[in-house]
Amino acid sequence: MPMIRLTAPAGALAEQSRQSIQRDLAAVLLRWEGAPDTAFFRAQAWSYLVEVPEGAQITAEDDAPRFLVEVTVPQGALSERRKAGLVEEATKTVLAAAGLGQDDALRVWVLVQEQPDGTWGAGGSVVRHADLVALAKGRRADA
């Protein structure tokens, strides 16, 4: 199942944004992955917020906050079109949470990492992309 991790400087997100950004990003990921919008799949989309201490992230130019979104999905789960949509929407979601505008879009970087088939495990077993597709089809029918 998919995972998404936002790394942000401490204090770069308002308290209300800190409370909602993880669920917002998980929903973005599930939408672009094409997973059914069910409690089961929402529970499988793990979302992390990692806040680094003030001063731990800067550039060679300035110390304006930068944001890194790391997405891990099974290889083949996202077409090129879906990856592009995911990157665009995740960027907009982070900008909104940080109170920034589209002019600041280069402060948000999104890395989509595809986990090779056969190297993903859950529940003590290897889980293959085909297993996840079959599970999604079955759960879609249950919804």
Stockholm file with secondary structure:
# STOCKHOLM 1.0

chainA/1-143         MPMIRLTAPAGALAEQSRQSIQRDLAAVLLRWEGAPDTAFFRAQAWSYLVEVPEGAQITAEDDAPRFLVEVTVPQGALSERRKAGLVEEATKTVLAAAGLGQDDALRVWVLVQEQPDGTWGAGGSVVRHADLVALAKGRRADA
#=GR chainA/1-143 SS CCEEEEEEETTSSCHHHHHHHHHHHHHHHHHHHTCCCSHHHHHHCEEEEEEECTTSSCCSSCCCCCEEEEEEEETTSSCHHHHHHHHHHHHHHHHHHTTCCGGGGGGEEEEEEEECTTCCEETTEECCHHHHHHHHHHHHHHC
#=GC SS_cons         CCEEEEEEETTSSCHHHHHHHHHHHHHHHHHHHTCCCSHHHHHHCEEEEEEECTTSSCCSSCCCCCEEEEEEEETTSSCHHHHHHHHHHHHHHHHHHTTCCGGGGGGEEEEEEEECTTCCEETTEECCHHHHHHHHHHHHHHC
//
